[in-house]
Amino acid sequence: MLTNLVLPERMGWSRLVQVMAINPRSVLRLDPVRIEAGSGADLTLIDPSAQVDVTPEYLQGKAKNSAFLGAHLTGAATDTFVGGRHVLVNGTIA
């Protein structure tokens, strides 16, 4: 999304958040995420300058095929919190 839409200015950051985070929660009828004390965190932190070469070893699932194999991409998730649990730490599944 960053490489092909945000960096070439076809989409802004706010629209990216809308498309990738807010709209899917709405479609699934999930409550909006709140960033406030006492709420269960559902957040993904992104390093917008990270450089990623998509190789079979980079893929986390059992399948080692992807339309992105061989691509050089900009931006990567570094940390993800689901229900307050830190499930992706420094780019590695916890």
ChimeraX commands (.cxc) that place a marker at each C-alpha (Angstrom):
marker #1 position 0.00,0.00,0.00 radius 0.5
marker #1 position 2.80,2.43,0.85 radius 0.5
marker #1 position 4.95,1.53,-2.16 radius 0.5
marker #1 position 2.20,1.68,-4.75 radius 0.5
marker #1 position -0.34,4.14,-3.33 radius 0.5
marker #1 position 0.92,6.39,-0.53 radius 0.5
marker #1 position 4.46,7.17,-1.75 radius 0.5
marker #1 position 3.35,8.00,-5.32 radius 0.5
marker #1 position 0.63,10.18,-3.70 radius 0.5
marker #1 position -2.32,8.26,-5.13 radius 0.5
marker #1 position -3.65,7.89,-1.57 radius 0.5
marker #1 position -3.00,9.80,1.64 radius 0.5
marker #1 position -2.21,8.32,5.05 radius 0.5
marker #1 position -5.70,9.05,6.42 radius 0.5
marker #1 position -7.33,7.22,3.49 radius 0.5
marker #1 position -4.92,4.29,4.00 radius 0.5
marker #1 position -6.01,4.00,7.64 radius 0.5
marker #1 position -9.66,4.20,6.55 radius 0.5
marker #1 position -9.25,1.43,3.94 radius 0.5
marker #1 position -6.99,-0.89,5.93 radius 0.5
marker #1 position -8.32,-0.50,9.48 radius 0.5
marker #1 position -11.54,1.43,9.94 radius 0.5
marker #1 position -13.61,0.04,7.05 radius 0.5
marker #1 position -12.83,-3.65,7.76 radius 0.5
marker #1 position -13.89,-3.21,11.41 radius 0.5
marker #1 position -17.10,-1.58,10.23 radius 0.5
marker #1 position -17.85,-4.39,7.75 radius 0.5
marker #1 position -17.29,-6.95,10.54 radius 0.5
marker #1 position -19.48,-4.87,12.89 radius 0.5
marker #1 position -16.66,-4.47,15.40 radius 0.5
marker #1 position -16.50,-1.48,17.71 radius 0.5
marker #1 position -14.11,1.27,16.65 radius 0.5
marker #1 position -10.66,1.13,18.25 radius 0.5
marker #1 position -10.18,3.61,21.06 radius 0.5
marker #1 position -6.78,4.82,22.15 radius 0.5
marker #1 position -7.41,5.61,25.80 radius 0.5
marker #1 position -6.53,4.33,29.25 radius 0.5
marker #1 position -8.30,1.08,30.10 radius 0.5
marker #1 position -9.18,0.09,26.54 radius 0.5
marker #1 position -7.88,-3.15,25.00 radius 0.5
marker #1 position -5.31,-2.15,22.42 radius 0.5
marker #1 position -5.83,-3.25,18.82 radius 0.5
marker #1 position -3.02,-1.37,17.12 radius 0.5
marker #1 position -0.37,-1.86,14.45 radius 0.5
marker #1 position 2.76,0.25,14.45 radius 0.5
marker #1 position 4.39,0.83,11.08 radius 0.5
marker #1 position 7.92,1.85,10.12 radius 0.5
marker #1 position 7.22,3.79,6.90 radius 0.5
marker #1 position 10.89,3.80,5.90 radius 0.5
marker #1 position 11.55,0.05,6.35 radius 0.5
marker #1 position 12.71,-1.69,3.18 radius 0.5
marker #1 position 11.40,-5.22,2.58 radius 0.5
marker #1 position 12.42,-7.75,-0.05 radius 0.5
marker #1 position 9.61,-10.29,-0.35 radius 0.5
marker #1 position 11.16,-13.76,-0.39 radius 0.5
marker #1 position 9.66,-17.15,0.52 radius 0.5
marker #1 position 11.55,-16.89,3.85 radius 0.5
marker #1 position 9.94,-13.52,4.59 radius 0.5
marker #1 position 6.42,-14.99,4.38 radius 0.5
marker #1 position 5.06,-16.06,7.78 radius 0.5
marker #1 position 2.41,-18.59,6.71 radius 0.5
marker #1 position 2.80,-22.19,5.60 radius 0.5
marker #1 position 2.35,-21.26,1.93 radius 0.5
marker #1 position 5.49,-19.88,0.34 radius 0.5
marker #1 position 3.90,-18.33,-2.72 radius 0.5
marker #1 position 2.65,-14.81,-3.18 radius 0.5
marker #1 position 2.00,-12.34,-5.97 radius 0.5
marker #1 position 4.53,-10.13,-4.15 radius 0.5
marker #1 position 7.47,-12.57,-4.37 radius 0.5
marker #1 position 10.51,-10.71,-5.65 radius 0.5
marker #1 position 9.05,-7.30,-4.89 radius 0.5
marker #1 position 11.02,-4.62,-3.07 radius 0.5
marker #1 position 8.56,-2.75,-0.83 radius 0.5
marker #1 position 8.73,0.26,1.44 radius 0.5
marker #1 position 7.09,0.18,4.87 radius 0.5
marker #1 position 6.50,-2.67,7.28 radius 0.5
marker #1 position 4.57,-3.43,10.43 radius 0.5
marker #1 position 6.94,-3.50,13.39 radius 0.5
marker #1 position 4.59,-4.17,16.28 radius 0.5
marker #1 position 0.98,-5.30,16.59 radius 0.5
marker #1 position -1.26,-5.43,19.65 radius 0.5
marker #1 position -4.46,-7.49,19.58 radius 0.5
marker #1 position -6.78,-7.13,22.56 radius 0.5
marker #1 position -3.89,-5.59,24.45 radius 0.5
marker #1 position -1.58,-8.56,23.71 radius 0.5
marker #1 position 1.72,-7.77,21.95 radius 0.5
marker #1 position 1.63,-10.34,19.10 radius 0.5
marker #1 position 4.20,-8.85,16.69 radius 0.5
marker #1 position 7.36,-7.55,18.39 radius 0.5
marker #1 position 10.00,-5.75,16.33 radius 0.5
marker #1 position 8.72,-7.47,13.18 radius 0.5
marker #1 position 8.72,-10.97,14.71 radius 0.5
marker #1 position 5.63,-12.96,15.69 radius 0.5
marker #1 position 5.67,-13.34,19.48 radius 0.5
marker link #1:1,2 radius 0.2
marker link #1:2,3 radius 0.2
marker link #1:3,4 radius 0.2
marker link #1:4,5 radius 0.2
marker link #1:5,6 radius 0.2
marker link #1:6,7 radius 0.2
marker link #1:7,8 radius 0.2
marker link #1:8,9 radius 0.2
marker link #1:9,10 radius 0.2
marker link #1:10,11 radius 0.2
marker link #1:11,12 radius 0.2
marker link #1:12,13 radius 0.2
marker link #1:13,14 radius 0.2
marker link #1:14,15 radius 0.2
marker link #1:15,16 radius 0.2
marker link #1:16,17 radius 0.2
marker link #1:17,18 radius 0.2
marker link #1:18,19 radius 0.2
marker link #1:19,20 radius 0.2
marker link #1:20,21 radius 0.2
marker link #1:21,22 radius 0.2
marker link #1:22,23 radius 0.2
marker link #1:23,24 radius 0.2
marker link #1:24,25 radius 0.2
marker link #1:25,26 radius 0.2
marker link #1:26,27 radius 0.2
marker link #1:27,28 radius 0.2
marker link #1:28,29 radius 0.2
marker link #1:29,30 radius 0.2
marker link #1:30,31 radius 0.2
marker link #1:31,32 radius 0.2
marker link #1:32,33 radius 0.2
marker link #1:33,34 radius 0.2
marker link #1:34,35 radius 0.2
marker link #1:35,36 radius 0.2
marker link #1:36,37 radius 0.2
marker link #1:37,38 radius 0.2
marker link #1:38,39 radius 0.2
marker link #1:39,40 radius 0.2
marker link #1:40,41 radius 0.2
marker link #1:41,42 radius 0.2
marker link #1:42,43 radius 0.2
marker link #1:43,44 radius 0.2
marker link #1:44,45 radius 0.2
marker link #1:45,46 radius 0.2
marker link #1:46,47 radius 0.2
marker link #1:47,48 radius 0.2
marker link #1:48,49 radius 0.2
marker link #1:49,50 radius 0.2
marker link #1:50,51 radius 0.2
marker link #1:51,52 radius 0.2
marker link #1:52,53 radius 0.2
marker link #1:53,54 radius 0.2
marker link #1:54,55 radius 0.2
marker link #1:55,56 radius 0.2
marker link #1:56,57 radius 0.2
marker link #1:57,58 radius 0.2
marker link #1:58,59 radius 0.2
marker link #1:59,60 radius 0.2
marker link #1:60,61 radius 0.2
marker link #1:61,62 radius 0.2
marker link #1:62,63 radius 0.2
marker link #1:63,64 radius 0.2
marker link #1:64,65 radius 0.2
marker link #1:65,66 radius 0.2
marker link #1:66,67 radius 0.2
marker link #1:67,68 radius 0.2
marker link #1:68,69 radius 0.2
marker link #1:69,70 radius 0.2
marker link #1:70,71 radius 0.2
marker link #1:71,72 radius 0.2
marker link #1:72,73 radius 0.2
marker link #1:73,74 radius 0.2
marker link #1:74,75 radius 0.2
marker link #1:75,76 radius 0.2
marker link #1:76,77 radius 0.2
marker link #1:77,78 radius 0.2
marker link #1:78,79 radius 0.2
marker link #1:79,80 radius 0.2
marker link #1:80,81 radius 0.2
marker link #1:81,82 radius 0.2
marker link #1:82,83 radius 0.2
marker link #1:83,84 radius 0.2
marker link #1:84,85 radius 0.2
marker link #1:85,86 radius 0.2
marker link #1:86,87 radius 0.2
marker link #1:87,88 radius 0.2
marker link #1:88,89 radius 0.2
marker link #1:89,90 radius 0.2
marker link #1:90,91 radius 0.2
marker link #1:91,92 radius 0.2
marker link #1:92,93 radius 0.2
marker link #1:93,94 radius 0.2
view
